[in-house]
Amino acid sequence: MIGARGGCGDGPKFISFGNDANDAAVRVTTEAGVVDAAASTDAGFTPDDANFSRVDGGEVEMDGGPPQPPMAPNATFVMDMPCGYPASISYESDSNTFVTTCPDVMGNILYRSSPLGAGQRSWSQVSTISGTPSFHLRLSNGRYLVNRANPEGFDIVDENSHRIISSVNFSNLSTIPEVTRSTLNNPTGAAIIGGAQICVVPSNMDHVSWPPENTTFHRGGFVCFDYNNGNVNAATARHFFTSGKNSTGIAMIDDHLFAVLSSNTYAEPSIEEAKLDIFDSSNMALVDTYDLGMNMAQISSVLAVEGGMVFIGVQRPDAELKVVDASTGEITDYPIDSGNHYLSNVQVWSLIAAVSDFNLSRVV
């Protein structure tokens, strides 16, 4: 699903595309409502598509009459991934390359693509990871933090030497009580907080089941370490609790505040509201907690933030994009549509908000 956001003060405007044959429609979402138009499932949209124009107030309308299905986009590049199930992927504009993690394919490895452009692209190995990777974060001087399970923790890898230069296992963090250490499972998000700390978010899973709402979670939290020029000091580990269960994402909002999302579980009897906590990076104090409703929020480790706004995908009970203004606490809901959707990831680029969606009814 892809969406175009409106101007300042208008909140997101987005166009969603159905992801299976039973939901093949284009929906132009505005504050006035939703307009549907028939479309094929391979239809696409780009911000400069000739079929679309932006008018005052950030509304999106079609040129030349009623809404029409967008043209299928021309692919700018096609690339084979180094494995069948990439655990994480990021694009680095300075090198025009992608970085991805591959679990359990000839070892657990962080890869980099050759620069995008004409001709065949290839992947080179950055480093092997000491567990099953789930998320990676670019640091400085060619170093990356890679969250992993089995064992739970993270590695710091160096692209120049192609080796692990530091490893942190949650089970060995003596500065954190054992009862808490035992719940630090399946690390998801990570972020550089305040420029001097690395904070990692574990999902706090007791066991994993499918569908995800059948998984049991402990109270959410995050672990922070002193950080300097790619080096993490495990002896400085500090643990902080969140307001909800199943902590999944963390991101800086501005120079001082950061957000942590607790996505929670939708299984009785432990059903709770998903929550967004706002912390002060100077003293790690909890500043605000925003209840997101009796919802199950995104499982993605990427927490999208732009201009003091936090963008969150919600799966249950209704699929929607929630936008939280961290300065005022105002929460705006933008329904996706009816149907069995599972929004797993939200990212924002300039005027575009992209929402990834997989449908639970298609999982067998």
N, C-alpha and C positions, 0 to 999 in steps of 0.2 A: 504494500500500500504506500502511496506517495502523496504528500500534501503540500500545498502552497500556503504560506502564512501571510496574513494581512498586515497592514501598516501598524504603526505604534498605537496602542490603545484598543485595537480591534480584536486581539487574540488570534489564535490560529485559524486559518482557512485551509482546508485540505481536500484533496480529491482522492477517494479511496477506490481501489480496484479489487473486485472479488477474486478469491484465490482458488476456486474450483468451479466445475461446470454448473453447479447449482447456484452459484452466486456471481454470475457474469454480468455485472452492471457497473456503470460509472456513476458516481454520486458526487455532484458538485455541492459542497456543504457551505452554507452561508448562515448568517444570523437569522435569516428569514425562513430557513428550512432546508429540505433536501430535494434535489431534482435528480431523477434517474434517467438514464439513457442506455439503450441496449448496446452492448459491446462484447467483443470476443475476449477470451481470457488472456490473449497475448497482446492486448492493446497496451499502449504505454503513454507516458507523458513526460515532457521535459519543460523546464521553466520558460524557455523561449519558443515553445510550440506555437506555430502560426494560428492555431485554432483558439488560442486563449489570449485574453488581454486583462490588464489590471485597471480598475477604475477607482475613483475617489472612495476613501473609506476602507480600502483593502479588499473589496468584494471581487470575486472572480466571475466573469461572464464570458459567454461565447460571442464571437464576432459573427455578424450576418444572420441573426435570427436565433431559432431555438437551439438548445444544446445538441451537439453532434458528437458521435464517438471520436476520440482522438486517434490520430494515425499511429500505427505501430512504429516504434522508434527504429532507427538504423543503429545497429551495434557499433560502437566505436572500437571495441576490442573484445576478443574472446580468449580466455586463458584457462588452460587445464590446471586444476589445483594439484598439489603434491600428494594429496590423500583424499579419500572419499568423504571424510567427515571433519573438516577443519573446525577446531574448537574455538578459535578466535582469529580475527583478521583486522588489519588496519592499513590505511593508505598513508604514505609519507610523501608529501608534496615536494620536499627539498630534493629527494632522490628519484621521484616519480616511480616508486616501487611499492609493492605490497609486502607486509610481514604477516605470517600466519603460524599458528601452532597446529601440530598434527599429533593426536594421541594414538599410541599403540600401532604405528605403522613403521616397521623397521626401526623401532625405538620411538621414544617421545621426543619430538624435535621442533625447534623454532626455525622457520625457513624465511628467506627473502627472495622475492622475484627479481628477474632482470628488469631493467627500466622499460616502461611501457612505450610502445611505438611500433613501427612496421616490423614485420618478421616474427619469428617464433620466440616466445618467452620461455625462460627456464627458471628453475628454483635452485637456490644454493642453501646449504645448511649453515645456520648461524651457530647453533649449539644443541647438544642433546640435553634433555631435562631429566632430573632424577626421579620424577613421578609422572602422573598423567596430567598434562597441561589443560588449563581451563580458561585462562585469560592472560594477556600480556600487556605491559605498560612500558613505554619508551622512557628511559631515564636520560642520562647525559653521557657524552664521551663513548658512544657506541655500546652502551649497556642497556639491558632490558630486565625488568622484573617479570617473572612468569609464575603465576599461581598454579598450584598442582595438588592433586590428591595422590594417595598411596606412595609415599606418606604425605599427610596433610601439611601444607606450608607453601613456601615459594623459593625459587632460585633467582639469583642475580647472575646473568650470563653476559659475557663480553664478546662482541661480534668480531673484534680484531684477533683475539686469541682462540675463538671458537670453543671456549670452555666455561664451566661454571666457576665463578670467582667467590660466590658466597651462597650458602644454603641455610634456610631457617625452617625447622620442623616445629610445628605448634606443640607437639607432645613434649618437647625439651625446654619449653619456656618456663624456667623456674620462678620467674617474677610474677607469674599468673597462677592463682590457686588451681589445684588439680581438678576440682569439680567443674571449673570453667574450661580448663584445657580440654577436657574430655568431650566438650560440645563444639569445639572449633573444627568443624568438618566442612569439606567441599568449598574451599575458598573461591569466591566469585570476583567481586570488584576490588580495585586497588587505586590509590591516588597519592600524589604528592600534596601534602597538606601544609600550608603556611610556608612552603619552601624548605623546611627543615625536618619534616617528618614524612615517613612512608606509612600509610594506613591501609590495611588489608581487611576485607570484609568476608568472613566465613558465613555459610548458609545456615549453620547450626542445625544440621539434619540429624535426627536420631536414627532413621532408616530411610531408604529411598524406595519409592514405589511408583507405579504408573496407573492411572493418570497422576499428575503432580499433586493434586489435592488430596491424594491418599498417603502422601508422605508426612511423617511426623517431624515437627520442628521444635527446637528449644528457643528460649528468648534470644533475640538477635543481638549482635554486637560487632565491634571492630577492634583490631589490634594495631597499635602504632609503635613505630621504632624511630629512634634518631637516625637521620639520614644526611649524608654529606657526599656530594660528587659521586653518586652511584654506590656508595658504601652504606650498608645497613648494620647497625649495632644491635644484635639480638639480645644483649644483656639489658637493654633499655626498654624491653617490651612492656607495654601498658595496655590493659584491656578496658573498654568502655561499652556499657550496655546501650541498646536502643530501646525505643518504647514499644516495639512490636516484635513479632517472630519472623524468622526467615529473612535476615538481612541480605540484600542482593547487590546493591549499588552504592557508590560513594563518589562525590565530585565536589570540587571547589565551586562556589557561587560567585564570590568576588575575592578581594585580597584578604578578607578576614573570615568570612563565613563559608561553611561547607555543609553539604546535605548528605544524609544517609537514608536510603529507602529500606523499609521493612515490608516485604511483599505479603507475608503471612500465609496461612493455610486456609482452605475452604472446607475442611473436613470436620464434621461434628465429632466430639463436643468442643473442639478447640478453636472453632471459628472466631476470628477477631477481625477488627478493622486493619487494613493496610495503613501504614503511617509513614510520614516523611518528617524526620528529625533535622533540625538546623542547629549546628554547633558553632561555637566561636573557636577558631584555630589558635588563638593566643593563649587560651587557658583550658580548652577542650570542654568548656561548660555548655550544657544544653540550653539553647536560647528559646526555641519554639518547637512544638510538635503539631503537625497538621494531620488530622484524621481524614483519610481518603475515602471513608465510607466502608460499608461491609463488603469489601472487595478483595479479590486476589489480584495483585499487581504483577508487573512484568518480572520475568526471571532473568532478564539480561543483566550482565554485569556493567553495561554501559549506561550511565545515568546522564541524560542529555540536559545541559544547562546553557542558556543564552540570555544575556541581558537581565540577570536576576530572576529569570523564569525557569522553573524546573518542569520538564516534560515527562510524563509517566504514562505508559500503556497499562490498561486495566483489562483483565480477562473476564472476571466474574463479579457480580451476576450479569452485567451487561458490558459488552466490549465498548471501550471509549478511550479517548485521549484526555487525560487530566493535565491541566496547566496550573502550577502553583506559583503565585507571586511571592517570593521569599521575603519581600520587604513589607507587604501588607497582609499576607496570609490569605488573600483572595484565591479561591479555587474555581476554575472554570472547566466545565465538562463539555466535551465534544463527542457525541455518540458516533461510532463507526457505522453500524447498521445492525439489524437483527440477524440472528444466526449464531451458529456455534463457532466462535472465533477464539483464538488464543494468541494474544498479542505478546510477542516475546522480546521485542527490541524497538526502541525509539532513538533516532538520531536527528540532529538539526544542523543544516548547513544554510546559513544566510536566510533566505526566504522560504526554504524548503524543509518540511518536517517529514521524515520517512518512518513508517511504522511497519515492522515485519510481522507476519501473521502466519501461523500454521494451524490447521483445523484438526481438532482432536477426533472428529468423526472419521478422519482419513487414516488414523493410526490403527493398525491391527496387530 
